Amino acid sequence: MRVEVLGAGIVGLTVADELLRRGHDAVVVDPRPARGASYAAAGMLSPAAEVWYGEEDVLRLGTASLRLWPALADRLGVELRRAGTLLVGYDAADLQQVARQAELLTRHGHDARLLDRAGVRELEPALARVAGGALLPGEASVDPRAACDALLARVPVRGEPAGADVTVVATGARLPEPWTHLVSGVRGEILRLRSDDPPERTVRGWVAGEPVYLVPRGDGRVVVGATSEQHDGEPVVTAGGALRLLAAARELWPALDRAELVEATARDRPATVDGLPLVGPSGVDGVVLAAGHHRHGVLLAPLTAQLVADHLETGAVDAALDPRRLEAPIPVNGGDR
């Protein structure tokens, strides 16, 4: 079938790539491809590190999608860093957060290895003297910009819609009517630095209750993030946000004092009211949603692509992601959209 995918972020591009692999005629529509949330994203493939109580569907879906990433990275020719994630607590109170996370993961059968101060320093000698941590060995990271560049080399993109049998809406935090209200923007600010002593693996920590992460890229580059703020305006980097990130990051990783600040970026994460993406029928004939991935767009891209393609071919829908759960209103002329 002929499919137009609206939105050339990592989700839209991966959906189009999967459809093309299955023999469909797919094209992505976006006047500014790969410049939205995917451009700012750190690229953590971290279903275990991201999950919290009441978010078990995120863990289930993220784990399934993580299993798809090695094959996708291989097809795209991009590096998949597979050294795991190190959770750390700067002080005793912060370490309680790590312990709660590890307990939740162990309850669900995931590997979370608690470490004392010496165990953490053995894995990452340049860390500050943190209270302790936990290693999540099964996690990974990828550079979303490199992945999007590789996808753009495989997928046709044009600036305006031209009509198709099916439209897949993957426009991130800005959905068209009548679905606009289903997704809201949550601003995230993120910094990129170049260090002569970067971490070996993703480090996620709490510093006096302030969450922060450091994601190594290679060539000394480190991504530091990320703030999270509901707002109504355009996403911009704020002095307060950048200062909070740098202060927390340098407490965990003192070598960042010598790092070069290369870039500061802000984008909106697309959030839904229940924290789960919208993947499946929109309530309008010929329109499928692939949106609302919030913090998990990079992680869930390959699974979303499979789910969209499966839905178009068989009608299958994952109930947890079915957009109809939020009862999107259908316009009178919805069948003509």
C-alpha positions, -999 to 999 in steps of 0.1 A, spaced: 0 0 0 10 36 -4 18 52 30 27 87 40 44 91 73 41 126 88 72 134 108 109 126 101 120 120 137 135 86 146 100 71 151 86 82 117 118 73 98 120 39 114 83 32 106 89 42 70 120 20 68 101 -10 82 73 -5 57 97 -3 28 114 -35 40 81 -52 38 75 -41 3 51 -11 8 55 23 -10 63 46 20 75 82 20 81 105 50 67 141 49 86 167 69 100 201 59 127 199 86 137 162 89 154 149 120 154 183 137 129 177 165 132 157 197 154 131 181 180 157 174 183 165 211 179 130 225 207 113 244 199 79 228 197 58 260 182 24 253 173 20 290 140 3 297 151 -7 332 167 26 342 137 45 330 109 25 347 92 34 379 63 19 400 31 18 380 50 19 346 54 -18 341 41 -15 305 70 8 297 94 -19 310 77 -47 290 76 -26 258 111 -11 262 126 -45 268 110 -59 237 122 -30 216 157 -32 231 160 -67 217 153 -53 182 180 -26 183 210 -48 175 196 -58 142 184 -22 134 218 -8 143 235 -34 121 213 -25 91 220 12 96 257 8 102 256 28 135 274 20 167 255 3 195 273 9 229 264 -21 251 283 -15 283 251 -12 304 239 16 326 253 25 360 228 39 385 245 59 413 234 77 444 256 106 455 246 105 491 228 81 514 194 95 505 201 94 468 212 57 472 178 49 486 164 59 452 188 35 435 178 7 459 141 12 452 148 11 415 168 -21 418 142 -37 440 115 -30 414 136 -44 386 145 -76 406 108 -81 413 102 -82 375 130 -105 368 155 -80 355 192 -80 363 201 -51 387 234 -57 406 238 -36 437 272 -21 443 289 -5 472 312 26 468 342 5 459 322 -15 433 310 16 416 345 31 415 359 -1 401 336 2 371 341 40 366 372 52 384 367 88 375 334 90 394 332 111 425 330 93 459 293 83 456 275 64 482 269 34 459 249 22 429 236 -6 407 247 -19 374 221 -27 347 242 -48 324 217 -54 296 212 -18 286 228 1 257 229 35 239 230 48 204 236 82 188 201 92 175 216 118 151 237 91 134 207 67 133 185 94 117 212 103 92 214 66 82 176 63 79 174 95 58 198 78 34 174 49 31 139 66 32 125 90 7 115 124 23 95 152 9 83 185 23 45 183 17 18 156 17 7 143 -17 -19 118 -8 -17 81 0 -38 51 10 -28 55 46 -13 83 67 8 76 98 10 106 121 44 106 138 48 144 145 60 142 180 47 168 204 26 186 178 -3 165 165 -28 178 140 -65 181 147 -84 162 160 -56 146 180 -38 178 192 -50 174 228 -37 139 232 -1 149 233 16 178 252 51 191 251 74 186 281 106 207 276 139 189 280 172 207 280 204 188 272 241 196 270 269 182 249 304 183 261 338 170 250 359 155 278 393 140 281 380 115 306 345 104 296 326 75 313 327 41 297 290 35 300 258 55 306 258 69 342 224 79 356 225 94 391 208 115 417 226 143 434 208 157 464 176 145 447 185 161 414 184 135 385 211 137 359 226 114 333 259 112 313 259 93 280 293 87 263 293 90 225 329 83 215 357 107 207 354 121 242 318 134 237 294 132 266 257 140 265 244 155 298 207 157 305 180 164 310 156 188 326 119 182 324 93 210 325 57 215 314 54 247 295 33 265 269 60 283 248 87 272 224 114 250 240 145 271 248 176 265 268 174 284 301 203 295 323 187 278 353 183 245 335 219 245 322 233 254 356 213 226 373 226 200 348 262 212 350 262 214 388 248 179 393 269 164 365 302 178 379 294 165 413 292 130 399 320 134 374 346 160 385 365 157 352 337 177 335 353 208 350 378 206 322 353 196 295 345 218 265 308 228 264 300 221 227 262 225 225 231 233 245 198 221 231 161 222 241 132 202 225 97 192 236 92 155 245 57 143 234 39 132 265 5 116 269 -17 117 300 -10 81 310 27 81 299 23 55 272 26 61 234 -2 62 209 4 34 184 -25 22 163 -58 33 149 -67 70 153 -104 67 150 -103 82 115 -103 59 85 -69 57 68 -50 74 97 -27 56 121 -10 73 151 27 67 161 32 94 186 34 104 223 66 85 231 78 110 257 112 99 270 112 66 251 111 76 214 146 63 205 142 31 226 108 23 212 114 32 176 120 -3 162 90 -18 182 68 10 171 78 4 135 68 -33 138 35 -25 155 25 0 129 34 -23 100 17 -53 117 -14 -32 122 -16 -21 86 -12 -57 74 -33 -76 100 -52 -51 121 -32 -61 152 -29 -36 181 -11 -37 214 -39 -28 239 -17 -8 261 -8 15 232 -42 16 214 -49 54 209 -86 46 213 -80 42 250 -79 79 253 -111 83 232 -99 107 205 -128 127 191 -137 120 154 -147 149 132 -178 148 111 -157 147 79 -131 124 95 -133 98 67 -121 125 42 -89 133 62 
